Amino acid sequence: MSSVQLVEGVSRKQMGQVNFDAEISADGQTLYAVDGEFSGGAIPKTANIFVARRIGERFERLPNSDAIMAHINTRDLEYAPAISADEL
């Protein structure tokens, strides 16, 4: 038996889009994860980090996530967020 389940508010629910490499802040309130676009190969076509905030038992993407990550996400693959206790 597995306890793996979809985290509501995170998935874009689009074919080929996979969320991976999730990191949760030390206070448990912020989720940093990756939107990856796959098209059949082992390596994603795109991979960018996004930010979501805890709302009760779920997370919700921040509407300004793209702006927050503007200096991080590029045309290259960004993944594996590693957040310090002060979220730097």
TAGILIN-V229231 format. One record per helix or strand of 3 or more residues. SS is the DSSP state (H for helix, E for strand). FROM is the first residue (numbers start at 0). LEN is the number of residues. If there is no record, write none. Layout:
BEGIN
SS;FROM;LEN / SS;FROM;LEN
END
This chain:
BEGIN
E;16;8 / E;29;8 / E;45;10 / E;57;4 / H;64;4
END
